[in-house]
Amino acid sequence: MRRLIARFVDDECGATAIEYCIIAAGISIVIVTAVNGIGSVLNTKFTDVSTSLK
């Protein structure tokens, strides 16, 4: 029983998975922020072009 508990405490596989999830979440937040900013700029440009064509 003592060996089983020691092996469970020493196992770091779950910690590695959690670290990868945190990294993936951080990268996805950066991507969403960048795409949102680019989308706003493009929307403004297309609106200006549409207004100037009328």
C-alpha positions in Angstrom: 0.0 0.0 0.0 2.8 2.4 0.9 4.5 1.7 -2.5 1.2 2.5 -4.3 0.8 5.8 -2.5 4.4 6.8 -3.2 4.0 6.0 -6.9 0.9 8.1 -7.0 2.6 11.0 -5.4 5.6 10.8 -7.7 3.5 10.5 -10.9 3.7 13.8 -12.8 1.7 12.8 -16.0 -1.3 14.8 -14.9 0.7 17.9 -14.1 2.2 17.8 -17.6 -1.2 17.6 -19.2 -2.4 20.5 -17.1 0.6 22.6 -18.2 -0.1 21.8 -21.8 -3.7 22.9 -21.4 -2.6 26.2 -19.8 -0.2 26.8 -22.7 -2.9 26.0 -25.2 -5.4 28.3 -23.5 -2.9 31.2 -23.5 -2.1 30.7 -27.2 -5.8 30.6 -28.0 -6.4 33.9 -26.1 -3.6 35.6 -28.0 -5.0 34.3 -31.4 -8.6 35.4 -30.6 -7.3 38.9 -29.5 -5.2 39.3 -32.7 -8.0 38.1 -35.0 -10.5 40.4 -33.3 -8.2 43.4 -33.7 -7.5 42.6 -37.4 -11.3 42.1 -38.0 -12.1 45.5 -36.6 -9.4 47.2 -38.8 -10.6 45.3 -41.9 -14.2 46.2 -41.2 -13.3 49.9 -41.0 -11.4 49.7 -44.3 -14.2 47.9 -46.1 -16.7 50.5 -44.8 -14.5 53.3 -46.0 -14.1 51.7 -49.4 -17.9 51.1 -49.7 -18.6 54.7 -48.7 -16.2 56.1 -51.2 -17.7 54.0 -54.0 -21.2 55.3 -53.4 
